[in-house]
Amino acid sequence: RLRSFYRSYLGVVLRLRWPLVIGYLAASIAFLYFTVPRMGAELFPDTNSPLMRIRLKAPAGTRVEETERMVLHGLDIIHREIGPNNVVITSDFTGVPPPNYPVLLIHLFTSAPSEAIIQVSVKNETPRGELLRERLRGALTEELPGAQVSFEEADIVSQVLSFGAPTPIEVTVTGTNLQDDYQYAEKLQQQMVKLPFLRDLQMVQERNYPTVDVNIDRDRAGQFGLTMADVVRSVVPATSSSRYTEANYWRDPVSGNGFQIQVQLPQNRVQSVDDLNVVPVMKNGSSPTYLDDVAAVKLGTMPGLIERNNGQRVVSLTANLHGITLSDAKSKLDDALAKAGAPPRGVTVKYRGQIPPLQETISGLRVGLLLAVAAIFLLLAANFQSARLALSIILTIPAVLCGVIVMLRITGTTLNIESFMGAIMAVGIAVANAILLISFAERFRREGRPVFEATQAGATSRLRAILMTAVAMIFGMIPVAIGFAEGGSQTAPLGRAVIGGLIVSTFATLTILPSIYAILQGRASVTSPSLNPMDSGSRYYDGK
């Protein structure tokens, strides 16, 4: 019954083959032309990972004890907002690693005592994602005034794809003059802060880290019989420790263990510039001279962190995204950066984070897809010894791509590596179904049947095989497309692309492809184009 209905349906379709094929090609090409550039693209979809990583920055110069209290308050806020029963474990690292700590903590990089990193793991059933991050961001910003909050990549996939950048968006200003870098970075920041989709926008390298500037008067020091080394040896223990200038070790003769001996003033003895002014400056262990007798002491500022790239100093702006894809954000960022004006001479602006790999990946996938289509065409032309048959099969690919785009649109899915892989899979299955139909139709035509009859016979005989292949693949991809399992949100675009591509391509294979075949092969010869004299179908066949 199904075959009988399909044969009747195909008879009507073949009578309307010209307007049907022209309409199909025009509609599919126009749809792809106008829709694909407007599709948001990203490297991978949001993993919806149960692990979150938060960087807190107190005002520059905050002591580590104050930062610790801020972190503890932040942990209380996190437990309250998520729910204490939904938190599996939390960990944090506050301040900078001490120089004598024998562990490399580059993965917990902090540049000052005012910085801290918090990692939170929640239960799988806990609602998470951007909604949770937005709620935590608002609560932490409101209850920790003066602190900067930034969510960083916590899962290994995003960390690798960001190539070391803490956030998806990083704009770097590079040049030989550090002041020019900072000034132009501030102009960029003023334009970027106007973009409503950016979150956690901040400058990585603190420009005004508080310092105490000690300007030693060499002439005055010489009048007291002091050298620069004498003054430094007196000031360093008062501000940090002698361990940084004079290493001194003592070995316990009993245990054999080595201990570092250092001299430093208790922190409560030096609380202000006035306390530092009365630090004794000693020579040979005793001196009536104080620091303010030989030096001018005042408060100052300096860059808290200096980073270099290929020898040039770098100032970075980092930000997260909210409610927008990476490709759409990039185009709006380009406009915002252009409004800041041209950079000073010798200053360059570049993107880091996920934008450069996204551009390279999308470009490579597009070129790869075109090369794959070209390779398929050449192989089919060699196999069928006919460019017309190869072209008729290739013309089903626009239907696959239209189906992929429509399904991604319906499900709110972006173009990414997973959806591209799904599109390639759908193209492969659609081409295989098309080859099956064309092979049988061409065989019947070579047997002497009229092209319409051969087309109907070939399509009808392969109807069940094509439908079974497509339906089996579609139903097999439904669990993947739903993505209920842990980590399923990353592979869901693949399943959705395959389902959408196969639904539309199956319709095109059973409806449009017979019409294309009938048009291209309507006046084709039944004689094989082969030049091989051993081929019985060739006009050059030598039966002797």
C-alpha positions in Angstrom: 0.0 0.0 0.0 2.8 2.4 0.9 4.6 1.7 -2.4 1.4 2.1 -4.4 0.8 5.5 -2.7 4.4 6.6 -3.2 4.3 5.5 -6.9 1.2 7.7 -7.5 2.8 10.6 -5.5 6.0 10.3 -7.5 4.0 10.4 -10.8 2.6 13.8 -9.8 6.0 15.0 -8.7 7.7 14.1 -11.9 5.1 15.9 -14.0 6.0 19.1 -12.0 9.8 18.4 -12.0 11.0 21.6 -13.5 9.2 24.1 -11.2 9.8 21.8 -8.2 13.6 21.6 -8.8 14.0 25.3 -9.6 12.0 26.2 -6.5 14.0 23.8 -4.3 17.3 25.1 -5.4 16.3 28.7 -5.1 14.6 28.3 -1.7 17.4 26.3 -0.2 20.2 28.5 -1.4 18.4 31.7 -0.3 17.6 30.1 3.1 21.2 29.2 3.7 22.5 32.5 2.4 20.4 34.6 4.7 20.3 32.2 7.7 23.8 30.8 8.2 25.5 34.3 8.8 22.9 35.0 11.5 23.4 31.8 13.3 25.3 32.2 16.6 28.6 30.3 16.7 30.7 29.1 19.6 33.4 26.4 20.1 31.4 24.1 22.4 28.0 24.6 24.1 27.9 25.4 27.8 28.9 22.2 29.6 26.6 23.0 32.5 29.3 21.7 34.7 28.6 21.1 38.5 32.0 22.8 39.2 32.3 26.6 39.4 35.4 28.7 39.9 35.2 32.2 41.2 38.0 34.8 41.5 37.5 37.5 44.2 39.7 40.6 44.2 39.7 42.9 47.2 40.9 46.5 46.7 44.6 46.7 45.8 46.8 46.6 48.9 44.4 44.6 51.1 46.2 42.4 53.6 45.8 38.7 53.3 43.9 38.6 56.7 41.3 40.9 55.3 41.0 39.0 52.1 40.5 35.8 54.1 37.6 37.4 56.0 36.1 38.5 52.7 36.4 34.9 51.3 34.7 33.4 54.4 31.9 35.8 53.9 31.7 34.9 50.3 31.5 31.3 51.1 28.6 32.0 53.4 26.8 33.8 50.6 27.4 31.0 48.2 26.0 28.4 50.6 23.0 30.5 51.2 22.2 31.2 47.5 22.8 27.6 46.3 21.4 25.9 49.4 23.7 24.2 51.9 22.3 20.8 51.0 23.1 21.3 47.3 26.8 22.0 47.9 29.1 19.0 47.7 32.4 20.7 48.6 34.1 24.1 48.5 37.8 25.0 48.4 39.6 28.3 48.3 43.1 29.7 48.0 43.8 33.1 49.4 46.8 35.4 48.7 50.0 34.4 47.0 51.9 31.1 47.6 54.8 31.7 50.0 58.2 31.3 48.3 59.2 28.4 50.6 56.1 26.4 49.6 57.4 23.4 47.6 54.4 23.0 45.3 53.8 24.6 41.9 50.5 26.4 42.1 50.3 27.9 38.7 46.8 26.5 38.2 45.7 28.7 41.2 47.5 31.8 39.9 47.0 34.8 42.2 49.0 38.0 41.8 48.6 39.6 45.2 47.4 39.1 48.9 44.2 40.8 47.8 43.2 38.0 45.5 41.5 34.6 46.1 40.1 31.7 44.1 37.0 29.8 45.3 35.9 26.5 43.7 32.4 25.1 44.4 31.1 21.7 43.5 27.3 21.3 43.5 25.1 18.2 43.2 24.1 17.1 39.7 20.4 17.7 40.3 21.0 21.3 41.4 19.8 23.9 38.9 23.0 25.5 37.6 24.3 27.3 34.5 24.1 30.9 33.7 21.1 31.6 35.9 23.0 30.4 39.0 26.1 32.3 38.0 24.0 35.5 37.5 22.4 35.1 41.0 25.7 34.5 42.7 27.3 37.4 40.8 24.6 39.8 42.0 24.7 38.6 45.7 28.5 38.7 45.9 28.7 42.1 44.3 26.0 43.5 46.6 27.3 42.1 49.9 31.1 42.5 49.2 31.4 46.2 48.4 34.7 47.1 46.7 35.4 43.5 45.7 35.6 42.4 42.0 33.9 39.1 41.2 34.8 37.0 38.1 33.7 33.6 37.1 36.4 31.6 35.4 36.4 28.4 33.3 36.2 25.4 35.7 35.9 22.5 33.3 39.0 21.1 31.5 37.4 21.5 28.0 36.8 25.3 28.4 40.2 25.8 30.0 42.0 24.1 27.1 40.0 26.0 24.4 40.7 29.3 26.1 44.5 28.7 25.7 45.3 30.0 29.2 42.8 32.9 29.3 40.7 32.9 32.4 37.5 34.0 30.6 36.1 33.5 27.1 36.8 37.2 26.3 40.2 38.7 26.7 41.5 41.8 24.9 45.2 42.4 25.2 47.0 45.7 24.6 50.6 45.2 23.8 53.4 47.8 23.4 56.8 48.9 24.5 55.5 51.9 26.6 53.5 50.6 29.6 51.8 54.0 30.3 50.5 54.1 26.7 49.2 50.5 27.1 47.3 51.4 30.3 45.9 54.6 28.9 44.6 52.9 25.8 43.3 49.9 27.8 41.3 52.3 29.9 39.7 53.8 26.7 38.8 50.3 25.6 37.3 49.5 29.0 35.1 52.7 28.8 33.7 51.4 25.5 33.3 47.8 26.6 31.5 48.7 29.8 28.6 50.0 27.6 28.0 46.5 26.2 25.1 45.0 28.2 26.1 41.4 27.5 29.5 41.6 29.2 29.9 40.5 32.8 32.9 40.6 35.2 34.7 43.2 33.0 38.0 44.1 34.7 41.6 44.9 34.0 43.9 42.0 35.0 47.0 44.0 35.7 46.4 46.4 38.6 47.8 49.8 37.7 47.8 51.5 41.1 49.1 49.0 43.6 50.0 50.9 46.8 53.7 51.2 47.6 56.0 53.0 50.0 58.7 54.9 48.1 62.0 55.3 49.9 64.3 57.8 48.1 67.7 57.6 49.7 69.9 60.7 49.7 73.4 59.3 49.1 75.1 62.5 50.2 73.3 62.5 53.6 74.0 58.8 54.0 77.6 59.4 53.3 77.8 62.1 56.0 76.7 59.5 58.5 79.2 57.0 57.2 76.5 54.8 55.6 76.4 53.2 52.2 73.4 52.2 50.2 73.9 48.6 51.2 73.8 49.6 54.9 70.5 51.4 54.4 69.0 48.6 52.5 70.0 46.0 55.1 68.2 48.0 57.7 65.0 48.8 55.7 64.4 45.3 54.3 63.9 43.5 57.6 61.5 46.3 58.6 59.3 45.9 55.5 59.7 42.2 54.6 62.5 39.9 55.7 66.3 39.6 55.5 65.7 36.2 53.8 65.3 38.0 50.5 68.6 39.7 50.6 70.9 37.6 52.8 70.3 33.9 52.9 71.3 32.4 56.2 70.9 28.7 57.1 71.6 26.7 60.3 71.8 23.0 60.4 70.6 21.2 63.5 73.6 18.9 64.4 71.2 16.4 66.1 68.6 15.9 63.4 70.6 17.2 60.4 67.7 19.3 59.2 68.4 22.7 57.8 66.6 25.8 59.0 66.5 29.2 57.4 67.4 32.1 59.8 65.8 35.4 59.0 65.4 38.8 60.6 62.2 40.8 60.4 60.3 43.3 62.5 56.9 42.2 63.8 54.2 43.5 61.5 52.5 45.5 64.3 55.6 47.6 64.7 55.4 49.1 61.2 51.8 50.3 60.6 52.4 53.7 58.9 55.0 55.9 57.1 55.8 57.5 60.5 56.7 54.1 61.9 59.0 53.5 59.0 60.7 56.9 59.4 62.0 56.0 62.8 63.5 52.6 61.7 67.2 52.6 62.9 69.7 52.6 60.1 72.6 50.6 61.4 76.2 50.1 60.6 78.2 47.4 62.4 75.2 46.7 64.6 74.6 50.1 66.1 73.8 53.6 64.9 71.9 56.6 66.2 70.7 57.4 62.7 67.0 56.9 61.7 65.7 56.4 58.2 64.2 59.9 57.8 67.6 61.3 58.4 69.0 59.9 55.2 65.8 59.2 53.0 62.5 60.7 52.0 59.6 58.2 52.6 56.3 58.7 50.9 53.3 56.7 49.6 53.2 55.8 46.0 51.8 53.4 43.4 53.1 51.0 40.8 51.8 48.2 38.6 50.9 45.3 40.7 51.6 42.8 37.9 53.7 43.0 34.8 53.1 40.5 32.0 55.0 40.2 28.8 54.4 38.6 25.4 57.4 38.3 23.1 59.2 40.8 25.3 56.5 43.4 25.1 54.5 44.4 28.2 50.8 43.4 28.1 47.7 44.9 29.7 44.6 42.7 29.5 40.9 43.2 29.8 38.8 40.1 30.6 35.0 39.5 30.6 32.4 36.8 30.6 29.3 36.6 28.3 25.7 36.6 29.2 22.8 35.8 26.9 24.8 36.0 23.6 26.9 33.7 21.5 30.6 34.1 21.1 30.4 35.0 17.4 27.7 37.7 18.0 29.7 39.1 20.9 32.8 39.3 18.7 31.1 41.5 16.1 29.7 43.9 18.7 33.1 44.0 20.4 34.7 45.0 17.1 32.4 48.0 16.9 33.0 49.0 20.5 36.8 48.8 20.1 36.7 50.8 16.9 34.9 53.6 18.8 37.9 53.9 21.2 40.0 55.3 18.3 43.2 54.2 16.8 45.8 52.9 19.3 49.0 54.9 19.9 52.0 54.2 17.8 53.7 51.0 18.7 50.5 49.7 20.5 48.6 46.7 19.2 45.3 45.2 20.3 44.5 41.5 20.0 41.9 39.1 21.1 42.8 36.1 23.3 40.6 33.6 25.0 38.1 31.7 22.8 37.7 34.1 20.0 40.9 33.2 17.9 40.3 29.5 18.1 36.6 30.0 17.3 37.5 31.8 14.1 40.1 29.3 13.1 37.8 26.3 13.9 34.8 27.7 12.0 36.9 28.6 9.0 38.5 25.2 9.0 35.2 23.4 9.3 33.7 25.4 6.4 36.6 24.7 4.2 36.6 21.1 5.2 32.9 20.7 4.4 33.4 22.2 1.0 36.4 20.0 0.3 34.4 16.9 1.4 31.6 17.8 -1.0 34.1 18.3 -3.8 35.8 14.9 -3.0 32.4 13.2 -2.9 31.5 14.7 -6.3 34.8 13.5 -7.9 34.4 10.0 -6.4 30.8 9.7 -7.5 31.7 10.9 -11.0 34.5 8.3 -11.2 32.2 5.6 -9.9 29.2 6.3 -12.1 31.4 7.5 -15.0 28.9 10.4 -15.2 29.1 14.0 -13.9 25.3 14.3 -14.2 24.7 11.4 -11.8 27.3 12.8 -9.4 25.6 16.2 -9.6 22.2 14.9 -9.0 23.4 13.2 -5.7 25.3 16.3 -4.6 22.2 18.5 -5.1 20.6 16.8 -2.1 23.2 18.3 0.3 21.5 21.8 0.5 18.4 20.0 1.9 20.6 18.4 4.6 22.1 21.8 5.6 18.6 23.4 5.6 17.3 20.7 7.9 20.3 21.1 10.2 19.8 24.9 10.4 16.0 24.6 11.0 16.5 22.1 13.8 19.2 24.2 15.5 16.9 27.2 15.3 14.0 25.4 16.7 16.0 24.0 19.7 17.9 27.3 20.3 21.2 25.6 19.6 24.3 27.3 18.2 26.7 26.4 15.5 29.6 24.7 17.2 32.0 21.8 16.7 29.4 19.2 17.8 26.7 20.6 15.4 29.2 20.7 12.6 30.0 17.0 13.2 26.3 16.2 13.2 25.9 18.0 9.9 28.7 16.0 8.4 27.2 12.8 9.6 23.8 13.8 8.2 25.4 14.6 4.8 27.1 11.2 4.7 23.8 9.3 5.4 21.9 11.4 2.9 24.5 10.9 0.2 24.4 7.1 0.9 20.6 7.1 0.5 20.8 9.1 -2.7 23.4 6.8 -4.1 21.1 3.8 -3.4 18.2 5.4 -5.2 20.2 6.6 -8.2 22.0 3.3 -8.6 18.7 1.4 -9.0 17.1 4.0 -11.2 20.1 4.1 -13.5 20.1 0.3 -13.7 16.5 0.2 -14.8 17.1 2.9 -17.4 20.1 1.0 -18.8 17.8 -2.0 -19.2 15.8 0.0 -21.7 13.0 1.5 -19.6 11.9 5.1 -20.2 13.4 7.5 -17.8 10.2 8.3 -15.9 9.4 4.6 -15.5 13.0 3.9 -14.5 12.9 6.7 -11.9 9.6 5.5 -10.4 10.9 1.9 -10.3 14.2 2.8 -8.7 12.7 5.1 -6.1 9.9 2.7 -5.2 12.1 -0.3 -4.9 14.4 1.5 -2.5 11.7 3.3 -0.5 11.7 0.9 2.4 15.5 0.8 2.7 15.8 4.6 2.7 13.1 5.0 5.2 14.5 2.3 7.5 18.0 3.9 7.4 16.7 7.3 8.2 14.2 6.4 10.8 16.7 4.1 12.6 19.2 6.9 12.8 16.7 9.5 13.8 15.3 7.4 16.7 18.8 6.4 17.7 19.8 10.1 18.0 16.8 11.2 20.1 18.5 10.3 23.5 21.6 12.2 22.4 19.6 15.2 21.2 17.7 15.4 24.6 21.0 15.4 26.5 19.6 14.3 29.9 22.7 12.4 31.0 25.6 14.2 32.7 27.6 16.1 30.1 24.8 15.5 27.6 24.5 19.2 26.9 27.8 19.1 25.0 26.8 16.3 22.6 23.1 17.3 22.3 23.9 19.6 19.3 25.3 16.6 17.4 22.1 14.6 17.8 19.9 17.6 16.9 21.8 18.3 13.7 21.6 14.7 12.6 17.9 14.5 13.2 17.1 17.8 11.5 19.3 17.0 8.5 17.9 13.5 8.0 14.3 14.6 8.3 14.6 17.1 5.5 17.1 15.2 3.4 14.9 12.0 3.4 12.0 14.1 2.1 14.3 15.6 -0.6 15.8 12.2 -1.5 12.3 10.7 -2.1 10.8 13.8 -3.7 13.4 16.2 -5.2 16.1 13.7 -6.2 13.9 11.7 -8.6 12.9 15.0 -10.3 16.6 16.0 -10.6 17.5 12.6 -12.0 14.7 12.7 -14.5 15.8 16.2 -15.7 19.5 15.4 -16.0 19.1 11.9 -17.5 16.1 12.6 -19.7 18.2 12.6 -22.9 21.2 10.6 -21.7 22.4 7.7 -23.7 22.0 4.1 -22.4 25.5 3.3 -23.7 28.2 3.3 -21.1 30.7 6.1 -21.5 33.5 3.7 -20.6 36.5 3.4 -23.0 37.4 0.0 -21.8 37.0 -2.6 -24.6 36.5 -5.3 -22.0 33.3 -3.5 -20.6 30.3 -5.2 -22.1 28.3 -1.9 -21.8 30.9 0.2 -23.6 30.5 1.2 -27.3 34.0 0.0 -27.8 33.3 -3.5 -26.4 35.2 -6.2 -28.3 33.5 -9.5 -27.7 36.1 -11.5 -29.5 
